[in-house]
Amino acid sequence: MTTNQFQPDRLRRLAYHLIRHQKKLRKNSCCYMPSFTDETRSIDETVPYYIYPMNEVVKLFPQEWFINKNGFAYWIYDKRRTTFSSIMSFFGLYSNAFYHLFIPGCQNPAIFGGKILTSNATPNDIAENMLALIQQYEIQKN
């Protein structure tokens, strides 16, 4: 099973979870995912991302996610891919919408609503951007 269609209900569930549990979640928790060059598989650069929303996906949808021995989350229908592509497939996000939600400084409020987020974004900040993206989607759909 693959998901290419936007899944607003899944994303809304995550956003409300982040709002409800924001005091329990670690704030200012940015991690860095290595980005590899294609030919040598050497690390080209690292990409910052918000880890706690991704960790919460595993808790909210445990039947569909697992953590590998290296500690990275994968959607069970997307095992051979990265955490990033699993998140994109699970929520039906294109890369620019994924960046808007999960990568500090890569927000595009003019298109997706919400606001620019820094590495110090709180769970509530991220949830607000998720809800704004859903609202933009629903406006465009109608």
N, C-alpha and C positions, 0 to 999 in steps of 0.2 A: 504494500500500500504506500503510495506517495501522495503528498498533498502539495498541489500547486495553487490551489484556490485559497484566498485569504480566509483565515479562520478567526473571525472576530470574537466568537464566544470563548475560545481558548485564551485569547489574549486578554479579554475582559476579566476572565477568572483569575489570571495571573496578576493583573493590575489591582483588583480588589484584594487579593491575598497580600500583595506588597503593602497596600495601605493599612490593612488590618493588623499586620504583623511587623510594621516598620520599626517598632521599639526593640523587637527581638532580633532583627536582622543587623548584621554588621554594616555600619555606614562607611562611606568613603573607601569602599573595597574594590579597587581596580586591580585587575591582574593583567598579565601580558601573555599573549599567545604568540609563539614563534611563527614567523612567516618564512617559508622555505623557497629557495630558488628552484626552478623546475628541473634543471639538468643535474646539479651537483647535490641536491638535497641538503645543502648547507643553509644555515640560518641567514636570511637576507636582512630581516628587521623583526621587530616585535610590534604587535598591535595591542593597544590597551583595550580592555573591555570590562563591563560590569559583571562580576562573577555571581553576585547573590541572586539576581533574577533568574539566571540560568540554573543555579542550584535549586531554586524554588520550583522550577518546572519539573524537576525530577521528583520532588516531594508531592506536588499536586497531581501528577500523572504517573505514579510509580509503575503501573502495568505496562506503560509504553516506553519507559526509559530505563537505562542501566548505566552504571559507572564502570569503566574498564579498569584494569590493574594500575594504570597510570593516573587515575583520578579524573579522567575526562568523561563527561556525559555524552551519551549517544541515544538517539531515537532508535528503537528496535527495528524500524523499517528502513533505517538509513545507516546501518552498522559500519560500512566502509568509509564513511565520510567524516568530516571534522565536526566538532561541537557546533561551530558556526553554521555549517550547512544543515545540520540536523535541526537546529533552532529555526532556520529559515524555512525548511520543508515542513516542519511541524505546524508552524503558524501561517504558512503560505505567504511568506514575506519575500519581496525582491530585495536585492542587496542594499539598495538605497534606503528602504524602510528598516531593514535590519540595522544598518549603521545609525539611523535616526534613534533607534530604541536602545541599542546596546554598546555603542562606541562613543566615548567622550569626545565632545567637540565636533561631531559629524552630523549634527542635527540640521534639519532644513524646515524650520517652522512655517515658511511660506507655502510649502507643499503639504506637510504632514501635521501642522499645528504644533502646539506645545512650545517649548523653549529650548535654547541652547543649553547643554549640560556640560559640566566640567567633571574632572575625576573625583570631585567632592560631592557629586549628586547623591541625594538620599533616595531610599526606596520610594518615598512619596513623589519625588521629582520624576523618577522614571515611570511610575504608575500614571502620573498626570500626562506624560507624553504618550503613553500607550492609549489612554482614553481619548486623547486628542486625535491620534491617528485613526482610531475606530470611528470617531465622529466625522472626520474628513471622508473616510471611506463611505459611511452611510449617506452623507450629503451627496457625494458623487454618484452613488448607486441610484439614488432617487432622482 
